[in-house]
Amino acid sequence: MVDGSGLLPVGRRVAYWRGRRNLSQQVFADRLGKSKSWVDKVERGVRTLDKVSTLQDIAVVLRIDTSVLLGRDVPPAGTAGQVEGVGRVREALSTYDIVVGRPAAPGQVLSVDRLARDVSLAWATFQHARYPQLTGMLPGLLAGAQRAHAADPAAGRVVLVQAYRLTASLLVKLGELELAWLAADRAMTTAAGDVVLVAAATVPLVQVLRASGRAHTARSTALAAAYRIAPPDLDAAPAPVLSLCGTLVVQAALAAARVGDDRATADLLDEAAAMAARVGDGHDHHRTGFGPVAVDLARVAAALDLGDAGDAVARHEKTTTCDAWRWLPAEHRAAHLLDAARAYLHVGDPVSAGRALLAAERTAPGEVRHRPAAHAVLIPLAHDPHAPTMIVQLAAALRVT
């Protein structure tokens, strides 16, 4: 998405993204360890940003890549491997052979059962954060699902929605938001008419909206989809429906946190926790991983967005000691550990931040090696004089120093 900041001076870009993150100058200054006057002078262009380390600190607080502050024509450092194969996914999403009536060659239409197995394999690949492998799988999976849906719309709809949903989820991870939006929109369009499929497709759509800075829309969209399938009696509701509904409520809570609405965030997470208590841990209904631990991890991310890094650290340290934490998919655990690393950075504990980042790399290497969000945490850690040697080596290997 074009943010309108591409031609602006660096200070104006800082002001733009600070506004997008709903941070006051004072809160922003506190997170940087600077004065409000310093922030004001930077944004007005009175004070220049001539230190790379300062730019990197600002990028971490604003949750953007340093290149966004320098200009959109500057490629993010260390992302060459991250985007490899995304072009082929773009081509697969840009194909309209079915719509224009181009017939499939004999043998090209796979059975829905075969495609369902392929989709399950692709989800497993995602949940192990094997993102390069998944980018290689998706073009063929999308093409096969599109042909199956064209041949039998009723039977092929579920696999096509799942293929689009998975594609959107991956692209959000890789920072390819415009393309992720296209995949999520395709999922929503294909799912129309089936409230459960629509709810499943809404999950990545809300993630795209939130990552794109449209938190208010993300919140309202998530709640509309959640309450459309919400059971009148939680005790009698099937676990898959509760998992999907609860996941959407969690997404709404995270969107509320993004705009600083602490009361709505707490209320929504409490609502999700009530559903999670009935589902229990160790399940993966609708590929959500929803359960009490997932809600607890969401509280960490929410606390971080609300500016309470101390609370985020405390919740992280408590939640990751329970057995159910290890039942979550590797991708989910590693993504949380990145949040924990950010929280430790905010409370001035780079040593613990480094440990959390290295734990994420051990848990799911792809989550650290291929995500811009991980690189934004790695850069300031690599420049910290107290950083573990392994952090410096990892930064050098990924060329993000």
Contacts in CASP RR format, 6 or more apart in sequence:
PFRMAT RR
TARGET T0000
AUTHOR 0000-0000-0000
METHOD contacts of the structure
MODEL  1
MVDGSGLLPVGRRVAYWRGRRNLSQQVFADRLGKSKSWVDKVERGVRTLD
KVSTLQDIAVVLRIDTSVLLGRDVPPAGTAGQVEGVGRVREALSTYDIVV
GRPAAPGQVLSVDRLARDVSLAWATFQHARYPQLTGMLPGLLAGAQRAHA
ADPAAGRVVLVQAYRLTASLLVKLGELELAWLAADRAMTTAAGDVVLVAA
ATVPLVQVLRASGRAHTARSTALAAAYRIAPPDLDAAPAPVLSLCGTLVV
QAALAAARVGDDRATADLLDEAAAMAARVGDGHDHHRTGFGPVAVDLARV
AAALDLGDAGDAVARHEKTTTCDAWRWLPAEHRAAHLLDAARAYLHVGDP
VSAGRALLAAERTAPGEVRHRPAAHAVLIPLAHDPHAPTMIVQLAAALRV
T
1 177 0 8 1.000
1 178 0 8 1.000
1 181 0 8 1.000
1 212 0 8 1.000
3 16 0 8 1.000
3 17 0 8 1.000
3 20 0 8 1.000
3 68 0 8 1.000
4 16 0 8 1.000
5 12 0 8 1.000
5 13 0 8 1.000
5 16 0 8 1.000
5 17 0 8 1.000
5 68 0 8 1.000
6 13 0 8 1.000
6 71 0 8 1.000
6 72 0 8 1.000
8 16 0 8 1.000
9 45 0 8 1.000
10 48 0 8 1.000
10 49 0 8 1.000
10 55 0 8 1.000
10 69 0 8 1.000
10 70 0 8 1.000
11 42 0 8 1.000
11 43 0 8 1.000
11 44 0 8 1.000
11 45 0 8 1.000
11 49 0 8 1.000
12 43 0 8 1.000
12 45 0 8 1.000
13 68 0 8 1.000
13 69 0 8 1.000
13 71 0 8 1.000
14 39 0 8 1.000
14 42 0 8 1.000
14 43 0 8 1.000
14 49 0 8 1.000
14 58 0 8 1.000
14 62 0 8 1.000
14 69 0 8 1.000
15 43 0 8 1.000
17 62 0 8 1.000
17 64 0 8 1.000
17 68 0 8 1.000
17 69 0 8 1.000
18 25 0 8 1.000
18 28 0 8 1.000
18 39 0 8 1.000
18 43 0 8 1.000
18 62 0 8 1.000
20 62 0 8 1.000
20 213 0 8 1.000
21 62 0 8 1.000
21 63 0 8 1.000
21 258 0 8 1.000
22 215 0 8 1.000
22 258 0 8 1.000
22 259 0 8 1.000
22 260 0 8 1.000
23 31 0 8 1.000
23 61 0 8 1.000
25 36 0 8 1.000
25 39 0 8 1.000
25 40 0 8 1.000
25 43 0 8 1.000
26 36 0 8 1.000
27 307 0 8 1.000
28 39 0 8 1.000
28 61 0 8 1.000
29 35 0 8 1.000
29 36 0 8 1.000
29 38 0 8 1.000
29 39 0 8 1.000
31 61 0 8 1.000
31 307 0 8 1.000
31 346 0 8 1.000
32 39 0 8 1.000
32 57 0 8 1.000
32 58 0 8 1.000
32 61 0 8 1.000
38 47 0 8 1.000
41 47 0 8 1.000
42 49 0 8 1.000
49 55 0 8 1.000
49 58 0 8 1.000
49 69 0 8 1.000
52 66 0 8 1.000
53 380 0 8 1.000
53 383 0 8 1.000
55 66 0 8 1.000
55 69 0 8 1.000
55 70 0 8 1.000
56 66 0 8 1.000
56 379 0 8 1.000
56 380 0 8 1.000
56 383 0 8 1.000
57 380 0 8 1.000
58 69 0 8 1.000
59 65 0 8 1.000
59 66 0 8 1.000
59 68 0 8 1.000
59 69 0 8 1.000
59 376 0 8 1.000
59 379 0 8 1.000
60 342 0 8 1.000
60 345 0 8 1.000
60 376 0 8 1.000
60 377 0 8 1.000
60 379 0 8 1.000
60 380 0 8 1.000
63 373 0 8 1.000
63 376 0 8 1.000
64 376 0 8 1.000
65 76 0 8 1.000
65 77 0 8 1.000
65 372 0 8 1.000
65 375 0 8 1.000
65 376 0 8 1.000
66 76 0 8 1.000
66 77 0 8 1.000
66 376 0 8 1.000
66 379 0 8 1.000
67 74 0 8 1.000
67 75 0 8 1.000
67 76 0 8 1.000
67 77 0 8 1.000
76 372 0 8 1.000
76 375 0 8 1.000
77 375 0 8 1.000
77 379 0 8 1.000
77 399 0 8 1.000
77 400 0 8 1.000
78 375 0 8 1.000
78 398 0 8 1.000
78 399 0 8 1.000
78 400 0 8 1.000
79 372 0 8 1.000
79 375 0 8 1.000
80 399 0 8 1.000
81 132 0 8 1.000
81 370 0 8 1.000
82 131 0 8 1.000
82 174 0 8 1.000
82 369 0 8 1.000
82 370 0 8 1.000
82 371 0 8 1.000
82 372 0 8 1.000
83 174 0 8 1.000
83 176 0 8 1.000
84 132 0 8 1.000
84 135 0 8 1.000
85 132 0 8 1.000
85 135 0 8 1.000
85 136 0 8 1.000
86 135 0 8 1.000
86 171 0 8 1.000
86 174 0 8 1.000
86 176 0 8 1.000
86 179 0 8 1.000
88 135 0 8 1.000
88 136 0 8 1.000
88 138 0 8 1.000
88 139 0 8 1.000
89 135 0 8 1.000
89 136 0 8 1.000
89 138 0 8 1.000
89 139 0 8 1.000
89 142 0 8 1.000
89 167 0 8 1.000
89 171 0 8 1.000
89 179 0 8 1.000
90 179 0 8 1.000
91 139 0 8 1.000
92 138 0 8 1.000
92 139 0 8 1.000
92 140 0 8 1.000
92 142 0 8 1.000
92 143 0 8 1.000
93 142 0 8 1.000
93 167 0 8 1.000
93 179 0 8 1.000
93 182 0 8 1.000
93 183 0 8 1.000
93 186 0 8 1.000
95 143 0 8 1.000
95 146 0 8 1.000
97 104 0 8 1.000
97 146 0 8 1.000
98 146 0 8 1.000
98 147 0 8 1.000
98 149 0 8 1.000
98 150 0 8 1.000
104 147 0 8 1.000
104 150 0 8 1.000
104 151 0 8 1.000
108 144 0 8 1.000
108 147 0 8 1.000
109 144 0 8 1.000
109 147 0 8 1.000
109 148 0 8 1.000
109 151 0 8 1.000
110 118 0 8 1.000
110 144 0 8 1.000
110 147 0 8 1.000
110 148 0 8 1.000
111 148 0 8 1.000
112 148 0 8 1.000
112 152 0 8 1.000
112 155 0 8 1.000
112 156 0 8 1.000
112 159 0 8 1.000
115 141 0 8 1.000
115 144 0 8 1.000
115 145 0 8 1.000
115 148 0 8 1.000
115 156 0 8 1.000
115 159 0 8 1.000
116 158 0 8 1.000
116 159 0 8 1.000
118 137 0 8 1.000
118 141 0 8 1.000
119 141 0 8 1.000
119 145 0 8 1.000
119 159 0 8 1.000
119 162 0 8 1.000
119 163 0 8 1.000
119 166 0 8 1.000
121 137 0 8 1.000
122 134 0 8 1.000
122 137 0 8 1.000
122 138 0 8 1.000
122 141 0 8 1.000
122 163 0 8 1.000
122 166 0 8 1.000
123 162 0 8 1.000
123 166 0 8 1.000
123 287 0 8 1.000
125 133 0 8 1.000
125 134 0 8 1.000
125 137 0 8 1.000
126 134 0 8 1.000
126 166 0 8 1.000
126 169 0 8 1.000
126 170 0 8 1.000
126 331 0 8 1.000
127 287 0 8 1.000
127 329 0 8 1.000
127 330 0 8 1.000
127 331 0 8 1.000
127 332 0 8 1.000
128 329 0 8 1.000
128 330 0 8 1.000
128 331 0 8 1.000
128 364 0 8 1.000
129 330 0 8 1.000
129 331 0 8 1.000
129 334 0 8 1.000
129 364 0 8 1.000
129 365 0 8 1.000
129 366 0 8 1.000
129 367 0 8 1.000
129 370 0 8 1.000
130 366 0 8 1.000
131 170 0 8 1.000
131 173 0 8 1.000
131 174 0 8 1.000
131 366 0 8 1.000
131 370 0 8 1.000
132 370 0 8 1.000
134 166 0 8 1.000
134 170 0 8 1.000
135 170 0 8 1.000
138 163 0 8 1.000
138 166 0 8 1.000
138 167 0 8 1.000
138 170 0 8 1.000
141 163 0 8 1.000
142 163 0 8 1.000
142 164 0 8 1.000
142 167 0 8 1.000
145 156 0 8 1.000
145 159 0 8 1.000
145 160 0 8 1.000
145 162 0 8 1.000
145 163 0 8 1.000
146 160 0 8 1.000
148 155 0 8 1.000
148 156 0 8 1.000
148 159 0 8 1.000
148 160 0 8 1.000
149 156 0 8 1.000
149 157 0 8 1.000
149 159 0 8 1.000
149 160 0 8 1.000
149 190 0 8 1.000
157 190 0 8 1.000
157 191 0 8 1.000
157 194 0 8 1.000
157 197 0 8 1.000
158 197 0 8 1.000
160 190 0 8 1.000
161 187 0 8 1.000
161 190 0 8 1.000
161 191 0 8 1.000
161 197 0 8 1.000
161 200 0 8 1.000
161 201 0 8 1.000
162 200 0 8 1.000
164 183 0 8 1.000
164 184 0 8 1.000
164 186 0 8 1.000
164 187 0 8 1.000
164 190 0 8 1.000
164 201 0 8 1.000
165 183 0 8 1.000
165 184 0 8 1.000
165 187 0 8 1.000
165 200 0 8 1.000
165 201 0 8 1.000
165 203 0 8 1.000
165 204 0 8 1.000
167 180 0 8 1.000
167 183 0 8 1.000
168 180 0 8 1.000
168 181 0 8 1.000
168 183 0 8 1.000
168 184 0 8 1.000
168 187 0 8 1.000
168 204 0 8 1.000
168 205 0 8 1.000
168 207 0 8 1.000
168 208 0 8 1.000
169 203 0 8 1.000
169 204 0 8 1.000
169 207 0 8 1.000
171 177 0 8 1.000
171 179 0 8 1.000
171 180 0 8 1.000
171 183 0 8 1.000
172 180 0 8 1.000
172 204 0 8 1.000
172 207 0 8 1.000
172 208 0 8 1.000
172 211 0 8 1.000
173 367 0 8 1.000
173 370 0 8 1.000
173 371 0 8 1.000
174 370 0 8 1.000
174 371 0 8 1.000
174 372 0 8 1.000
175 211 0 8 1.000
175 371 0 8 1.000
175 372 0 8 1.000
177 208 0 8 1.000
177 211 0 8 1.000
177 212 0 8 1.000
180 204 0 8 1.000
180 207 0 8 1.000
180 208 0 8 1.000
180 211 0 8 1.000
181 205 0 8 1.000
181 208 0 8 1.000
181 212 0 8 1.000
183 204 0 8 1.000
184 201 0 8 1.000
184 204 0 8 1.000
184 205 0 8 1.000
184 208 0 8 1.000
185 205 0 8 1.000
187 201 0 8 1.000
187 204 0 8 1.000
187 205 0 8 1.000
188 198 0 8 1.000
188 201 0 8 1.000
188 202 0 8 1.000
188 205 0 8 1.000
190 197 0 8 1.000
190 201 0 8 1.000
191 197 0 8 1.000
191 198 0 8 1.000
191 200 0 8 1.000
191 201 0 8 1.000
192 198 0 8 1.000
195 228 0 8 1.000
195 229 0 8 1.000
196 229 0 8 1.000
196 241 0 8 1.000
196 244 0 8 1.000
198 225 0 8 1.000
198 228 0 8 1.000
199 225 0 8 1.000
199 226 0 8 1.000
199 228 0 8 1.000
199 229 0 8 1.000
199 244 0 8 1.000
199 245 0 8 1.000
199 248 0 8 1.000
200 244 0 8 1.000
200 286 0 8 1.000
202 221 0 8 1.000
202 222 0 8 1.000
202 225 0 8 1.000
202 248 0 8 1.000
203 244 0 8 1.000
203 247 0 8 1.000
203 248 0 8 1.000
203 251 0 8 1.000
203 288 0 8 1.000
205 221 0 8 1.000
206 218 0 8 1.000
206 221 0 8 1.000
206 222 0 8 1.000
206 248 0 8 1.000
206 251 0 8 1.000
206 252 0 8 1.000
206 255 0 8 1.000
207 218 0 8 1.000
207 251 0 8 1.000
209 215 0 8 1.000
209 217 0 8 1.000
209 218 0 8 1.000
209 221 0 8 1.000
209 255 0 8 1.000
210 218 0 8 1.000
210 251 0 8 1.000
210 254 0 8 1.000
210 255 0 8 1.000
210 258 0 8 1.000
213 258 0 8 1.000
215 255 0 8 1.000
215 256 0 8 1.000
215 258 0 8 1.000
215 259 0 8 1.000
216 255 0 8 1.000
216 259 0 8 1.000
218 251 0 8 1.000
218 252 0 8 1.000
218 255 0 8 1.000
218 258 0 8 1.000
219 252 0 8 1.000
219 255 0 8 1.000
219 256 0 8 1.000
219 259 0 8 1.000
219 264 0 8 1.000
222 248 0 8 1.000
222 249 0 8 1.000
222 251 0 8 1.000
222 252 0 8 1.000
222 255 0 8 1.000
223 248 0 8 1.000
223 249 0 8 1.000
223 252 0 8 1.000
225 248 0 8 1.000
226 245 0 8 1.000
226 246 0 8 1.000
226 248 0 8 1.000
226 249 0 8 1.000
226 252 0 8 1.000
229 241 0 8 1.000
229 244 0 8 1.000
229 245 0 8 1.000
230 245 0 8 1.000
231 237 0 8 1.000
231 238 0 8 1.000
231 241 0 8 1.000
231 242 0 8 1.000
231 245 0 8 1.000
234 242 0 8 1.000
234 274 0 8 1.000
234 275 0 8 1.000
234 278 0 8 1.000
235 278 0 8 1.000
237 278 0 8 1.000
239 278 0 8 1.000
239 279 0 8 1.000
239 280 0 8 1.000
239 283 0 8 1.000
239 285 0 8 1.000
240 285 0 8 1.000
240 286 0 8 1.000
242 275 0 8 1.000
242 278 0 8 1.000
242 279 0 8 1.000
242 290 0 8 1.000
243 275 0 8 1.000
243 279 0 8 1.000
243 283 0 8 1.000
243 285 0 8 1.000
243 286 0 8 1.000
243 288 0 8 1.000
243 289 0 8 1.000
243 290 0 8 1.000
243 291 0 8 1.000
244 285 0 8 1.000
244 286 0 8 1.000
244 288 0 8 1.000
244 290 0 8 1.000
245 275 0 8 1.000
246 271 0 8 1.000
246 272 0 8 1.000
246 275 0 8 1.000
246 276 0 8 1.000
246 288 0 8 1.000
246 290 0 8 1.000
247 272 0 8 1.000
247 286 0 8 1.000
247 288 0 8 1.000
247 289 0 8 1.000
247 290 0 8 1.000
247 294 0 8 1.000
249 268 0 8 1.000
249 269 0 8 1.000
249 271 0 8 1.000
249 272 0 8 1.000
249 275 0 8 1.000
250 268 0 8 1.000
250 269 0 8 1.000
250 272 0 8 1.000
250 290 0 8 1.000
250 294 0 8 1.000
250 295 0 8 1.000
250 298 0 8 1.000
252 268 0 8 1.000
253 264 0 8 1.000
253 265 0 8 1.000
253 268 0 8 1.000
253 269 0 8 1.000
253 272 0 8 1.000
253 298 0 8 1.000
253 302 0 8 1.000
254 265 0 8 1.000
254 298 0 8 1.000
254 301 0 8 1.000
254 302 0 8 1.000
254 305 0 8 1.000
256 264 0 8 1.000
256 265 0 8 1.000
256 268 0 8 1.000
256 302 0 8 1.000
257 265 0 8 1.000
257 301 0 8 1.000
257 302 0 8 1.000
257 303 0 8 1.000
257 305 0 8 1.000
257 306 0 8 1.000
258 305 0 8 1.000
260 305 0 8 1.000
260 306 0 8 1.000
262 306 0 8 1.000
265 302 0 8 1.000
265 306 0 8 1.000
269 295 0 8 1.000
269 298 0 8 1.000
269 299 0 8 1.000
269 302 0 8 1.000
272 295 0 8 1.000
272 298 0 8 1.000
273 292 0 8 1.000
273 295 0 8 1.000
275 290 0 8 1.000
276 290 0 8 1.000
276 291 0 8 1.000
276 292 0 8 1.000
276 294 0 8 1.000
276 295 0 8 1.000
277 292 0 8 1.000
279 285 0 8 1.000
279 290 0 8 1.000
279 291 0 8 1.000
280 291 0 8 1.000
280 292 0 8 1.000
281 291 0 8 1.000
281 292 0 8 1.000
281 293 0 8 1.000
281 324 0 8 1.000
281 327 0 8 1.000
282 289 0 8 1.000
282 291 0 8 1.000
282 324 0 8 1.000
282 327 0 8 1.000
282 328 0 8 1.000
283 289 0 8 1.000
283 290 0 8 1.000
283 291 0 8 1.000
284 329 0 8 1.000
288 294 0 8 1.000
289 328 0 8 1.000
289 329 0 8 1.000
289 332 0 8 1.000
292 324 0 8 1.000
293 319 0 8 1.000
293 322 0 8 1.000
293 324 0 8 1.000
293 325 0 8 1.000
293 327 0 8 1.000
293 328 0 8 1.000
294 328 0 8 1.000
294 332 0 8 1.000
296 315 0 8 1.000
296 318 0 8 1.000
296 319 0 8 1.000
297 319 0 8 1.000
297 328 0 8 1.000
297 332 0 8 1.000
297 336 0 8 1.000
297 339 0 8 1.000
299 315 0 8 1.000
300 312 0 8 1.000
300 315 0 8 1.000
300 316 0 8 1.000
300 319 0 8 1.000
300 336 0 8 1.000
300 339 0 8 1.000
300 340 0 8 1.000
300 343 0 8 1.000
301 312 0 8 1.000
301 336 0 8 1.000
301 339 0 8 1.000
303 309 0 8 1.000
303 310 0 8 1.000
303 311 0 8 1.000
303 312 0 8 1.000
303 315 0 8 1.000
303 343 0 8 1.000
304 312 0 8 1.000
304 339 0 8 1.000
304 342 0 8 1.000
304 343 0 8 1.000
304 346 0 8 1.000
307 346 0 8 1.000
309 342 0 8 1.000
309 343 0 8 1.000
309 344 0 8 1.000
309 346 0 8 1.000
309 347 0 8 1.000
310 343 0 8 1.000
310 346 0 8 1.000
310 347 0 8 1.000
312 339 0 8 1.000
312 340 0 8 1.000
312 343 0 8 1.000
312 346 0 8 1.000
313 340 0 8 1.000
313 343 0 8 1.000
313 344 0 8 1.000
313 347 0 8 1.000
313 349 0 8 1.000
313 352 0 8 1.000
316 336 0 8 1.000
316 339 0 8 1.000
316 340 0 8 1.000
316 343 0 8 1.000
319 325 0 8 1.000
320 336 0 8 1.000
320 340 0 8 1.000
325 333 0 8 1.000
326 333 0 8 1.000
330 363 0 8 1.000
330 364 0 8 1.000
330 367 0 8 1.000
331 364 0 8 1.000
331 367 0 8 1.000
333 360 0 8 1.000
333 363 0 8 1.000
333 364 0 8 1.000
334 360 0 8 1.000
334 361 0 8 1.000
334 363 0 8 1.000
334 364 0 8 1.000
334 366 0 8 1.000
334 367 0 8 1.000
334 368 0 8 1.000
335 360 0 8 1.000
335 367 0 8 1.000
337 356 0 8 1.000
337 357 0 8 1.000
337 359 0 8 1.000
337 360 0 8 1.000
337 363 0 8 1.000
338 356 0 8 1.000
338 357 0 8 1.000
338 360 0 8 1.000
338 367 0 8 1.000
338 368 0 8 1.000
338 371 0 8 1.000
338 373 0 8 1.000
338 374 0 8 1.000
338 377 0 8 1.000
340 353 0 8 1.000
340 356 0 8 1.000
341 353 0 8 1.000
341 354 0 8 1.000
341 356 0 8 1.000
341 357 0 8 1.000
341 360 0 8 1.000
341 377 0 8 1.000
341 381 0 8 1.000
342 353 0 8 1.000
342 377 0 8 1.000
343 353 0 8 1.000
344 350 0 8 1.000
344 352 0 8 1.000
344 353 0 8 1.000
344 354 0 8 1.000
344 356 0 8 1.000
345 353 0 8 1.000
345 377 0 8 1.000
345 380 0 8 1.000
345 381 0 8 1.000
350 380 0 8 1.000
350 381 0 8 1.000
350 384 0 8 1.000
350 386 0 8 1.000
350 387 0 8 1.000
351 386 0 8 1.000
351 388 0 8 1.000
353 377 0 8 1.000
353 381 0 8 1.000
354 381 0 8 1.000
354 387 0 8 1.000
354 388 0 8 1.000
354 391 0 8 1.000
355 388 0 8 1.000
357 368 0 8 1.000
357 374 0 8 1.000
357 377 0 8 1.000
357 378 0 8 1.000
357 381 0 8 1.000
357 391 0 8 1.000
357 394 0 8 1.000
358 388 0 8 1.000
358 390 0 8 1.000
358 391 0 8 1.000
358 394 0 8 1.000
360 367 0 8 1.000
360 368 0 8 1.000
360 374 0 8 1.000
361 367 0 8 1.000
361 368 0 8 1.000
361 369 0 8 1.000
361 394 0 8 1.000
367 374 0 8 1.000
368 374 0 8 1.000
368 378 0 8 1.000
368 394 0 8 1.000
369 398 0 8 1.000
375 398 0 8 1.000
375 400 0 8 1.000
378 391 0 8 1.000
378 394 0 8 1.000
378 395 0 8 1.000
378 398 0 8 1.000
378 400 0 8 1.000
379 395 0 8 1.000
379 400 0 8 1.000
379 401 0 8 1.000
381 387 0 8 1.000
381 391 0 8 1.000
381 395 0 8 1.000
382 391 0 8 1.000
382 392 0 8 1.000
382 394 0 8 1.000
382 395 0 8 1.000
382 396 0 8 1.000
382 400 0 8 1.000
382 401 0 8 1.000
383 401 0 8 1.000
392 401 0 8 1.000
395 401 0 8 1.000
END
